[in-house]
Amino acid sequence: MAKIKLRIGDNEIEIDSRDFYVDNHTIGKVIENVTMLLQESSARIMSYPPEYGVGESNALSSLENAEVYEPEFGEPVFVPLNELHGKLLILSKNSFFDKPRIVSETVNELREHGWIANPLDVSKILAQMAFGKELRKGKQDDRSFYFVQKELLAN
């Protein structure tokens, strides 16, 4: 599954390969076209250098924090302990922890994103995140689960 997320100013678009097929040959063209559309619809007028074709420029390098992963086409990448916290924050931002999740579910979700992590390392980082109030921790039937508590808005 490939996922492309582009943000220019307040405009943001996310493209998921479940919607249509994107391969390594067409991903640059897709990014270039979507970026052009976002720039055209932007309220601000900014001058840009002359645009080049896909073969002449690397569209991915022009984006901040761009990650491309296609786990079904490539081997998953091992995530070292020092990078695991960031990967779990990505899952949290994508609403994965809106429901209570156990460590094995979290490890499986990381694998879905193309990342392999040691379950013991995942458990340690989740416990640290719960201690730091980034996640909540609960226990039921001797199993720990982690979730994000939604904020209640009161008038």
N, C-alpha and C positions, 0 to 999 in steps of 0.2 A: 504494500500500500504506500503510494507516494502522497505526500502532503506538502502543498506549497502555500505559504502565508506571506502576503505582501502588505506593507503598510507605508503609506505616504501621507504625512500629516494626520488628519482625522479619518482618512479613508483607509479601509482595510478590507482585504478579500482573502478567502481561504479556498483552495482548490484541493479536492480529495480524489484520489484515483478510483475510489468507488463510484464516482460520478461518471468518469470516462477514463480511457487508457492513456497514460503518459509514460513514455519510455525515455531512455537516456538521450536519444537522438532528437526528440521533440521538446524536451523540458526547457531548453534555452529559449526556443521560439515562443513557448507558452508564457514564460516569465517576461520576455521582452514585450509581447503583445498586451498582457495584462498590466504591466507597468506603464505602458504608453496610454492605455485607457484610463488608469488611475490618475496619471498626470494631466490628461485632458480634462477630466471631470473635477480636478482640484480647483478650489476657489482662488488660490494664490497664483500669481503669474511669476514664473521663475525662468531664467534663461538657462538653457542646458547646452552643453557642447554638441556638435553635430552627432547624430546617431549613426551607429555603425551596424552592419548586418551581424547575424548570429555568428558567422564564421570569423568575423574580425574582432569581436569582443566576447568576454566571458560574463554572461548575464548574472551568474551566481555570485561572482566576486563583487558586483556592484551593490549587493544587498547586505544590510547589517544582520548579523546573527543568522545567516542562512544555513539551514541543514537540509540535506536531501537524504532520505532513506527509503529504500524499497526492500523490506525484509524478505519478501517472497522471491526476489531475484538475487539476493546476495547473502553472504554469511553474516549473522549477527556479530556485533562488535562488543568485546568485553569492556565493561565500565569499571574503571578503578575506583577504589573507595573515595578518593578525594573529589571525584566528579559525580558520585551517586546522588548527593544531596540536590544538585542542580537538576538531574533527571527526574527525581521525585517531585520537585517543584513544578516541572513541566506537566507531570501527571495531575498534580493538584490543580493547576491552572486550567487544565482540560476537563475539570469536574469529575475526575476519577474517584476522588475521595469524598464525593457527596454522599455516597453510601458507605457504610462500614466495610472495610476491606482487611483481610488477613494477609500475612506476609506472602504466602504462596500465590494469592491472586495478584499481588503487586509484582512479584517476579514474572508471572505470566504476562502481565500487561507491558512490562518493560521489554519482554521478548517480542511482543507484538509490534513494538516501536523499533525493533532491530537492535536491542541492547541486551547483553547477557550480564547478569549480576549474581554474585554469590548470595544465597538466601540469608546466611548469617550476617553479611554486610548490610543487606537491605533491612533486616531486623534491627541492627544497631542504629542505622540512620533514622529509621522510623521512630525508634525510642527517643533518640536525640531531638527529633522534630517535635515529638509530643512533650518532651521536657521543656523545650523552648517555646511551647504554646503555638507552634505552627500547625499542628494537628492535635486532635483529641484522641485519647486512648481509652478503650473500654475492654472489659473482660466478660466472657460468657462461656461456661463449660470449659474452663481452663484454656481458652483460646483468646489471645489478644487481637483486637481489631482496631483499626485507625480510621479516622474520618475527620472531615472539616465541619465544624459547627457553624451553621448559618447564623448571620447576624439578624436579630429581631429589630425591626424599625418601629419606633413608637412616636406618636405625634404629641 
